[in-house]
């Protein structure tokens, strides 16, 4: 499993300048390195001789046609030529995206994005052409993984609500009622024929940390509790997701949501799964991209640079979020500890130490002088992001059989 590969075709950065710098400062993915990162991931994965690769959405930077075309030509088709079946699903960045642009110095000019129909056509050999059933309302489909197992790939994106006039790309996701009926029909059909069912989707099906549905609910499907309970009643035990760029496994309502981090974000993970159809178990282990040849002479390693990017991403959010009356030194203190908590969550299997706890306590204490409300929020977010819950996030065995 790989997720959120966010491939950016090199020709989209015609020349560096303020336009791309302004984008990156609010979105700290390693987009320029995305082709090389995906080269490394695919080269490593091939060594393990997998039968199937799942990519759980956000295939491109922002749905650019050239990025989709590059992904198929340079990566997916060579994998298919190796005898590996690849199945994809769109993420919120991939379809009908007004942010599909070419950066030329200080200007960002729109370039071609893809429609829902274009997406199914481009990825005909990577899910849609092999589908034994397709949802009429979304890009959801069903494939046969092996004689005993089916995969339901669910499209929960809201690309029809993107607004080119207002330059809005919707991050949130939902499962349409018609698609929920499709999932149930397909699960019932598979179970009637003695098969087990797995599911993959870009957005989270269940919450991955306390308060996620309060502070970052757009990373979960709308009405996640109700939808998760309904899907659990369909005897679907596992769902592979992405979107938040974190290595996290969460179990609720007898469903295991296996969220996989991003190849373009710290710590550049992908997952290897071994399926035991007799015992109905999935053995999961995590591998990471550790280095890039183009960075061998850099002063910091790939992981050091991407962790710095991760820290900066949430730090800027925290800095913008806190009231103007909060002094800059207190904002910086709060931003740094939240950035650290975020990086811990991205890596998974979070373990807070005494030093982290002390820094969080001090930051909350200093912030409380200016705002009790934001000090309370700061304490909760810092605590919940950095606290791991069972099961393990990176290496584990789960049950998928009914």
BELRA-V189493 format. One record per helix or strand of 3 or more residues. SS is the DSSP state (~ for helix, > for strand). FROM is the first residue (numbers start at 0). TO is the last residue. If there is no record, write none. Layout:
# BELRA-V189493
SS/FROM/TO + SS/FROM/TO
This chain:
# BELRA-V189493
~/9/11 + >/12/14 + ~/17/24 + ~/33/45 + >/51/54 + ~/64/80 + >/84/87 + >/100/103 + >/106/109 + ~/115/121 + ~/123/125 + >/140/145 + >/148/153 + ~/158/160 + ~/176/191 + >/195/200 + ~/211/214 + ~/216/218 + ~/223/232 + >/237/240 + >/247/251 + >/254/258 + >/268/275 + >/280/287 + ~/292/294 + ~/301/320 + ~/327/346 + ~/353/367 + ~/371/384 + >/395/398
